[in-house]
Amino acid sequence: MHIPDGFLSTPVWATLDLVAIPAVAFVARRAQRGFEEDKVPLLGVLGAFVFAAQMINFPVGPGTTGHVVGGALLAFTLGPAAASVVMTAILAIQALVFQDGGVLALGANTLNMALMGVLAGYLPYSIWSGAGWRNISIFAGGALSVLVSAVLALSELLISGVKMPGAVLGVSLALFVVSAVLEGAITLAVVQALERIQPKTVRRPESGRSPVLAVVSLAAVLLASVGVLFASAAPDGIERLGQQTGISSHVRTLFHTPLADYRAAFWQSASLNKAAGGLAGVVLIYGACLLLSRVAARKRSI
């Protein structure tokens, strides 16, 4: 789902970068106004969990994988504004530290997944959850968040002049639909599991001593250190599309980092460098979300 540098034309990525900056600033102010200090630990833990979950690619079709995006899950537990801020932090660290998604294309990825994807995911829940269709609204929110993000990404590629034969575009859309259905099912399963541990977690996250925090923290660590060892190495939907259209050769890397591709380069063992890279990411995301929430709490009290 992450668009790398080189896939989008300069006018497209530059415009989306300019649009994303004030958009993120706006949702950050909204998140600050509705910020609750007892959400501070939950922000960090859920951000780390979503980051770890995104590292686990699973097959969605022949030679193609997908992964959890997590925007809807964050929106259900934190609220859409806070969820957008957390997702933006995740995308920024993925691009700058792990070189997953382009640095120049960060505005596009942020708009697709952190802003429009989160908003689309929360919309069914906000409309239907009180009408006796709560589980359906959660499933629909997870699925819609992926579909909207995917359609936006494909549209940006088309506007950038990427030529997609009808068959290739149709297959890509079908694979994204499969990913969306899986996202909806996974989102619903996670929400139900959290609420078995602590009822009403989604509607009103509780204080820092919640058992949910311990369970989600453990899940994030296990996904990042053990789950990644079993993740599929096949390309995801956007990467596969890049291969099919020939634009993979246009991918640019602006700089190199020691944690590129979620691998700690200082470990010789392939298993150890993947586990170390995943755990480093969990710590970085948790720290970034904690810092953002502390800053929001401090500014709100001034």
C-alpha positions as a Markdown table, in Angstrom:
| # | Residue | x | y | z |
|---|---|---|---|---|
| 1 | Met | 0.0 | 0.0 | 0.0 |
| 2 | His | 3.0 | 2.3 | 0.5 |
| 3 | Ile | 3.9 | 4.2 | -2.7 |
| 4 | Pro | 7.7 | 4.4 | -3.1 |
| 5 | Asp | 9.6 | 7.3 | -4.6 |
| 6 | Gly | 9.7 | 7.2 | -8.4 |
| 7 | Phe | 6.2 | 5.9 | -8.9 |
| 8 | Leu | 4.5 | 9.3 | -8.9 |
| 9 | Ser | 5.3 | 12.3 | -11.2 |
| 10 | Thr | 6.8 | 15.4 | -9.6 |
| 11 | Pro | 3.7 | 17.5 | -9.9 |
| 12 | Val | 1.6 | 14.8 | -8.2 |
| 13 | Trp | 3.8 | 14.1 | -5.2 |
| 14 | Ala | 4.7 | 17.7 | -4.7 |
| 15 | Thr | 1.0 | 18.8 | -4.7 |
| 16 | Leu | 0.1 | 16.0 | -2.3 |
| 17 | Asp | 2.9 | 17.0 | 0.0 |
| 18 | Leu | 1.7 | 20.6 | 0.1 |
| 19 | Val | -1.9 | 19.4 | 0.7 |
| 20 | Ala | -0.9 | 16.9 | 3.4 |
| 21 | Ile | 1.0 | 19.4 | 5.6 |
| 22 | Pro | -2.0 | 21.7 | 6.5 |
| 23 | Ala | -4.3 | 18.7 | 6.6 |
| 24 | Val | -2.2 | 16.9 | 9.2 |
| 25 | Ala | -1.8 | 20.2 | 11.2 |
| 26 | Phe | -5.6 | 20.5 | 11.2 |
| 27 | Val | -6.3 | 17.0 | 12.5 |
| 28 | Ala | -3.5 | 17.4 | 15.1 |
| 29 | Arg | -5.3 | 20.5 | 16.4 |
| 30 | Arg | -8.6 | 18.5 | 16.5 |
| 31 | Ala | -6.9 | 15.7 | 18.3 |
| 32 | Gln | -5.4 | 18.1 | 20.8 |
| 33 | Arg | -8.8 | 19.6 | 21.6 |
| 34 | Gly | -10.3 | 16.2 | 22.3 |
| 35 | Phe | -7.3 | 14.8 | 24.0 |
| 36 | Glu | -7.6 | 12.8 | 27.2 |
| 37 | Glu | -4.5 | 12.2 | 29.3 |
| 38 | Asp | -5.6 | 8.7 | 30.2 |
| 39 | Lys | -5.2 | 7.8 | 26.5 |
| 40 | Val | -1.4 | 8.4 | 26.6 |
| 41 | Pro | -0.3 | 4.8 | 27.2 |
| 42 | Leu | -3.0 | 3.5 | 24.8 |
| 43 | Leu | -1.7 | 5.8 | 22.0 |
| 44 | Gly | 1.8 | 4.4 | 22.2 |
| 45 | Val | 0.8 | 0.8 | 22.6 |
| 46 | Leu | -1.8 | 0.8 | 19.7 |
| 47 | Gly | 0.6 | 2.7 | 17.5 |
| 48 | Ala | 3.3 | 0.0 | 18.1 |
| 49 | Phe | 0.8 | -2.8 | 17.6 |
| 50 | Val | -0.4 | -1.4 | 14.2 |
| 51 | Phe | 3.2 | -0.8 | 13.1 |
| 52 | Ala | 4.1 | -4.5 | 14.0 |
| 53 | Ala | 0.9 | -5.8 | 12.3 |
| 54 | Gln | 1.8 | -3.9 | 9.1 |
| 55 | Met | 5.1 | -5.8 | 8.9 |
| 56 | Ile | 3.3 | -9.2 | 8.5 |
| 57 | Asn | 2.5 | -9.7 | 4.8 |
| 58 | Phe | 0.1 | -12.5 | 3.9 |
| 59 | Pro | -0.9 | -13.9 | 0.5 |
| 60 | Val | -4.0 | -12.3 | -1.2 |
| 61 | Gly | -3.5 | -13.8 | -4.6 |
| 62 | Pro | -0.9 | -15.5 | -6.8 |
| 63 | Gly | 2.5 | -13.8 | -6.2 |
| 64 | Thr | 0.9 | -10.9 | -4.3 |
| 65 | Thr | 0.5 | -10.1 | -0.6 |
| 66 | Gly | -1.3 | -7.7 | 1.6 |
| 67 | His | -0.9 | -6.5 | 5.1 |
| 68 | Val | -3.0 | -4.9 | 7.8 |
| 69 | Val | -3.2 | -1.1 | 7.6 |
| 70 | Gly | -4.9 | -0.5 | 10.9 |
| 71 | Gly | -6.4 | 2.9 | 10.4 |
| 72 | Ala | -9.9 | 1.9 | 11.2 |
| 73 | Leu | -8.8 | 0.0 | 14.4 |
| 74 | Leu | -7.0 | 3.2 | 15.6 |
| 75 | Ala | -10.1 | 5.3 | 14.8 |
| 76 | Phe | -12.4 | 3.0 | 16.7 |
| 77 | Thr | -10.1 | 3.0 | 19.8 |
| 78 | Leu | -8.6 | 6.5 | 19.8 |
| 79 | Gly | -11.1 | 8.6 | 17.7 |
| 80 | Pro | -10.4 | 9.6 | 14.1 |
| 81 | Ala | -8.3 | 12.7 | 14.7 |
| 82 | Ala | -5.9 | 11.0 | 17.2 |
| 83 | Ala | -5.8 | 7.9 | 14.9 |
| 84 | Ser | -4.7 | 10.1 | 11.9 |
| 85 | Val | -1.9 | 11.6 | 14.0 |
| 86 | Val | -0.7 | 8.2 | 15.1 |
| 87 | Met | -0.9 | 6.8 | 11.6 |
| 88 | Thr | 1.0 | 9.8 | 10.3 |
| 89 | Ala | 3.8 | 9.1 | 12.8 |
| 90 | Ile | 3.9 | 5.5 | 11.8 |
| 91 | Leu | 4.2 | 6.4 | 8.1 |
| 92 | Ala | 6.9 | 9.0 | 8.7 |
| 93 | Ile | 9.0 | 6.6 | 10.7 |
| 94 | Gln | 8.5 | 3.8 | 8.1 |
| 95 | Ala | 9.7 | 6.1 | 5.3 |
| 96 | Leu | 12.6 | 7.9 | 7.1 |
| 97 | Val | 13.9 | 5.0 | 9.2 |
| 98 | Phe | 12.9 | 1.8 | 7.4 |
| 99 | Gln | 12.6 | 3.1 | 3.8 |
| 100 | Asp | 9.2 | 1.6 | 3.4 |
| 101 | Gly | 7.3 | 4.1 | 1.3 |
| 102 | Gly | 8.9 | 7.1 | -0.4 |
| 103 | Val | 10.1 | 10.2 | 1.4 |
| 104 | Leu | 8.9 | 12.4 | -1.4 |
| 105 | Ala | 5.7 | 10.4 | -1.6 |
| 106 | Leu | 5.1 | 10.7 | 2.1 |
| 107 | Gly | 2.3 | 13.3 | 1.5 |
| 108 | Ala | 0.5 | 10.9 | -0.8 |
| 109 | Asn | 0.8 | 8.0 | 1.6 |
| 110 | Thr | -0.3 | 10.1 | 4.5 |
| 111 | Leu | -3.4 | 11.4 | 2.6 |
| 112 | Asn | -4.3 | 7.9 | 1.4 |
| 113 | Met | -3.9 | 6.0 | 4.7 |
| 114 | Ala | -3.6 | 8.4 | 7.6 |
| 115 | Leu | -6.2 | 10.9 | 6.6 |
| 116 | Met | -8.7 | 9.6 | 4.0 |
| 117 | Gly | -8.3 | 6.0 | 5.0 |
| 118 | Val | -8.9 | 6.7 | 8.7 |
| 119 | Leu | -11.9 | 8.9 | 7.9 |
| 120 | Ala | -13.4 | 6.3 | 5.6 |
| 121 | Gly | -12.9 | 3.6 | 8.2 |
| 122 | Tyr | -14.6 | 5.6 | 10.9 |
| 123 | Leu | -17.6 | 6.7 | 8.8 |
| 124 | Pro | -19.6 | 3.4 | 8.8 |
| 125 | Tyr | -19.0 | 3.1 | 12.6 |
| 126 | Ser | -20.2 | 6.6 | 13.2 |
| 127 | Ile | -23.4 | 6.0 | 11.2 |
| 128 | Trp | -24.4 | 2.4 | 12.0 |
| 129 | Ser | -22.9 | 1.4 | 15.3 |
| 130 | Gly | -25.8 | 2.8 | 17.3 |
| 131 | Ala | -28.4 | 1.2 | 15.0 |
| 132 | Gly | -27.8 | -2.4 | 16.1 |
| 133 | Trp | -25.3 | -3.0 | 13.3 |
| 134 | Arg | -22.2 | -2.5 | 15.4 |
| 135 | Asn | -20.2 | -5.5 | 14.2 |
| 136 | Ile | -21.2 | -4.9 | 10.6 |
| 137 | Ser | -20.1 | -1.3 | 10.9 |
| 138 | Ile | -16.7 | -2.3 | 12.4 |
| 139 | Phe | -16.1 | -4.8 | 9.6 |
| 140 | Ala | -17.3 | -2.3 | 6.9 |
| 141 | Gly | -15.0 | 0.4 | 8.4 |
| 142 | Gly | -11.9 | -1.8 | 8.2 |
| 143 | Ala | -12.7 | -2.9 | 4.6 |
| 144 | Leu | -13.6 | 0.7 | 3.5 |
| 145 | Ser | -10.4 | 2.1 | 4.9 |
| 146 | Val | -8.3 | -0.2 | 2.7 |
| 147 | Leu | -10.5 | 0.3 | -0.4 |
| 148 | Val | -10.4 | 4.1 | -0.2 |
| 149 | Ser | -6.6 | 4.1 | 0.3 |
| 150 | Ala | -6.1 | 1.7 | -2.6 |
| 151 | Val | -8.4 | 3.6 | -5.0 |
| 152 | Leu | -6.6 | 6.9 | -4.1 |
| 153 | Ala | -3.2 | 5.3 | -4.7 |
| 154 | Leu | -4.3 | 3.9 | -8.1 |
| 155 | Ser | -5.7 | 7.2 | -9.1 |
| 156 | Glu | -2.5 | 9.0 | -8.2 |
| 157 | Leu | -0.6 | 6.6 | -10.3 |
| 158 | Leu | -2.9 | 7.1 | -13.2 |
| 159 | Ile | -2.7 | 10.9 | -12.9 |
| 160 | Ser | 1.1 | 10.5 | -12.9 |
| 161 | Gly | 0.9 | 8.9 | -16.3 |
| 162 | Val | 1.4 | 5.2 | -15.3 |
| 163 | Lys | -0.2 | 3.2 | -18.1 |
| 164 | Met | -2.3 | 0.3 | -16.7 |
| 165 | Pro | -3.9 | -2.1 | -19.1 |
| 166 | Gly | -7.5 | -2.8 | -18.2 |
| 167 | Ala | -6.7 | -6.4 | -17.2 |
| 168 | Val | -3.9 | -5.3 | -14.9 |
| 169 | Leu | -6.1 | -2.6 | -13.3 |
| 170 | Gly | -9.0 | -5.1 | -12.8 |
| 171 | Val | -6.7 | -7.7 | -11.2 |
| 172 | Ser | -5.2 | -5.0 | -8.9 |
| 173 | Leu | -8.6 | -3.8 | -7.8 |
| 174 | Ala | -9.7 | -7.4 | -7.2 |
| 175 | Leu | -6.7 | -8.1 | -5.0 |
| 176 | Phe | -7.3 | -4.9 | -3.1 |
| 177 | Val | -10.9 | -6.0 | -2.5 |
| 178 | Val | -9.5 | -9.3 | -1.0 |
| 179 | Ser | -7.2 | -7.3 | 1.2 |
| 180 | Ala | -10.1 | -5.0 | 2.2 |
| 181 | Val | -12.3 | -8.0 | 3.2 |
| 182 | Leu | -9.4 | -9.5 | 5.3 |
| 183 | Glu | -8.8 | -6.1 | 6.9 |
| 184 | Gly | -12.4 | -5.9 | 7.9 |
| 185 | Ala | -12.4 | -9.4 | 9.3 |
| 186 | Ile | -9.1 | -8.8 | 11.2 |
| 187 | Thr | -10.3 | -5.4 | 12.6 |
| 188 | Leu | -13.5 | -7.0 | 13.9 |
| 189 | Ala | -11.7 | -9.9 | 15.4 |
| 190 | Val | -9.2 | -7.6 | 17.2 |
| 191 | Val | -12.0 | -5.3 | 18.5 |
| 192 | Gln | -13.9 | -8.3 | 19.8 |
| 193 | Ala | -10.8 | -9.7 | 21.5 |
| 194 | Leu | -10.0 | -6.4 | 23.1 |
| 195 | Glu | -13.6 | -6.0 | 24.4 |
| 196 | Arg | -13.5 | -9.6 | 25.9 |
| 197 | Ile | -10.4 | -8.5 | 27.9 |
| 198 | Gln | -12.0 | -5.1 | 28.8 |
| 199 | Pro | -15.6 | -4.2 | 27.9 |
| 200 | Lys | -16.2 | -0.9 | 26.1 |
| 201 | Thr | -12.5 | -0.5 | 25.1 |
| 202 | Val | -13.6 | 0.9 | 21.8 |
| 203 | Arg | -16.0 | 3.5 | 23.0 |
| 204 | Arg | -14.1 | 4.6 | 26.1 |
| 205 | Pro | -10.5 | 3.5 | 26.6 |
| 206 | Glu | -9.6 | 3.2 | 30.2 |
| 207 | Ser | -6.7 | 4.3 | 32.3 |
| 208 | Gly | -3.0 | 3.2 | 31.9 |
| 209 | Arg | -3.5 | 0.1 | 34.1 |
| 210 | Ser | -5.9 | -1.5 | 31.7 |
| 211 | Pro | -5.2 | -5.2 | 30.9 |
| 212 | Val | -5.7 | -4.2 | 27.3 |
| 213 | Leu | -2.4 | -2.4 | 27.4 |
| 214 | Ala | -0.4 | -5.4 | 28.5 |
| 215 | Val | -2.1 | -7.7 | 26.0 |
| 216 | Val | -1.6 | -5.4 | 23.0 |
| 217 | Ser | 2.0 | -4.6 | 24.1 |
| 218 | Leu | 2.8 | -8.3 | 24.2 |
| 219 | Ala | 1.1 | -8.9 | 20.8 |
| 220 | Ala | 3.1 | -6.0 | 19.3 |
| 221 | Val | 6.4 | -7.5 | 20.5 |
| 222 | Leu | 5.5 | -11.0 | 19.3 |
| 223 | Leu | 4.4 | -9.8 | 15.9 |
| 224 | Ala | 7.6 | -7.7 | 15.5 |
| 225 | Ser | 10.0 | -10.3 | 16.7 |
| 226 | Val | 8.5 | -13.6 | 15.8 |
| 227 | Gly | 5.6 | -12.9 | 13.3 |
| 228 | Val | 7.9 | -11.2 | 10.8 |
| 229 | Leu | 9.9 | -14.5 | 10.5 |
| 230 | Phe | 6.8 | -16.1 | 8.9 |
| 231 | Ala | 5.7 | -13.1 | 6.8 |
| 232 | Ser | 5.4 | -13.7 | 3.0 |
| 233 | Ala | 8.3 | -12.2 | 1.0 |
| 234 | Ala | 6.1 | -11.7 | -2.1 |
| 235 | Pro | 5.4 | -8.1 | -3.2 |
| 236 | Asp | 2.3 | -6.3 | -2.0 |
| 237 | Gly | -0.3 | -4.9 | -4.3 |
| 238 | Ile | 1.5 | -1.7 | -5.2 |
| 239 | Glu | 4.8 | -3.4 | -5.7 |
| 240 | Arg | 3.3 | -6.0 | -7.8 |
| 241 | Leu | 1.5 | -3.4 | -9.9 |
| 242 | Gly | 4.9 | -1.6 | -10.3 |
| 243 | Gln | 6.4 | -4.8 | -11.7 |
| 244 | Gln | 3.5 | -5.4 | -14.1 |
| 245 | Thr | 3.6 | -1.9 | -15.5 |
| 246 | Gly | 7.4 | -1.6 | -15.6 |
| 247 | Ile | 7.6 | 1.4 | -13.2 |
| 248 | Ser | 9.5 | -0.6 | -10.6 |
| 249 | Ser | 12.7 | 0.4 | -12.4 |
| 250 | His | 11.9 | 4.0 | -11.5 |
| 251 | Val | 12.1 | 3.5 | -7.8 |
| 252 | Arg | 14.5 | 5.9 | -6.1 |
| 253 | Thr | 16.2 | 5.7 | -2.8 |
| 254 | Leu | 17.2 | 9.1 | -1.5 |
| 255 | Phe | 19.4 | 7.8 | 1.3 |
| 256 | His | 20.3 | 4.6 | 3.1 |
| 257 | Thr | 19.6 | 3.7 | 6.7 |
| 258 | Pro | 20.8 | 0.8 | 8.9 |
| 259 | Leu | 17.3 | -0.4 | 9.4 |
| 260 | Ala | 16.2 | -0.4 | 5.8 |
| 261 | Asp | 13.6 | -3.0 | 4.9 |
| 262 | Tyr | 13.0 | -3.6 | 8.6 |
| 263 | Arg | 16.4 | -5.4 | 9.0 |
| 264 | Ala | 19.1 | -4.5 | 11.5 |
| 265 | Ala | 22.2 | -4.5 | 9.3 |
| 266 | Phe | 24.6 | -5.1 | 12.2 |
| 267 | Trp | 23.3 | -8.7 | 12.7 |
| 268 | Gln | 24.6 | -11.4 | 10.5 |
| 269 | Ser | 21.8 | -13.8 | 11.1 |
| 270 | Ala | 18.8 | -13.2 | 8.8 |
| 271 | Ser | 16.3 | -14.1 | 11.5 |
| 272 | Leu | 18.0 | -12.0 | 14.1 |
| 273 | Asn | 18.3 | -8.9 | 11.9 |
| 274 | Lys | 14.5 | -9.1 | 11.0 |
| 275 | Ala | 13.5 | -9.6 | 14.7 |
| 276 | Ala | 15.9 | -6.8 | 15.8 |
| 277 | Gly | 14.5 | -4.4 | 13.1 |
| 278 | Gly | 11.0 | -5.2 | 14.1 |
| 279 | Leu | 11.6 | -4.6 | 17.8 |
| 280 | Ala | 13.5 | -1.4 | 17.0 |
| 281 | Gly | 10.5 | -0.2 | 15.1 |
| 282 | Val | 8.1 | -1.0 | 17.9 |
| 283 | Val | 10.2 | 1.0 | 20.4 |
| 284 | Leu | 10.5 | 4.0 | 18.0 |
| 285 | Ile | 6.8 | 4.1 | 17.2 |
| 286 | Tyr | 5.9 | 3.7 | 20.9 |
| 287 | Gly | 8.3 | 6.5 | 21.8 |
| 288 | Ala | 7.1 | 8.8 | 19.0 |
| 289 | Cys | 3.4 | 8.3 | 20.0 |
| 290 | Leu | 4.2 | 8.9 | 23.6 |
| 291 | Leu | 6.1 | 12.1 | 22.8 |
| 292 | Leu | 3.3 | 13.4 | 20.7 |
| 293 | Ser | 0.7 | 12.7 | 23.3 |
| 294 | Arg | 2.7 | 14.3 | 26.0 |
| 295 | Val | 3.2 | 17.4 | 23.9 |
| 296 | Ala | -0.6 | 17.5 | 23.2 |
| 297 | Ala | -1.3 | 17.2 | 26.9 |
| 298 | Arg | 1.1 | 19.9 | 27.8 |
| 299 | Lys | -0.2 | 22.4 | 25.2 |
| 300 | Arg | -3.8 | 21.6 | 26.2 |
| 301 | Ser | -3.0 | 22.5 | 29.8 |
| 302 | Ile | -1.4 | 25.9 | 28.9 |
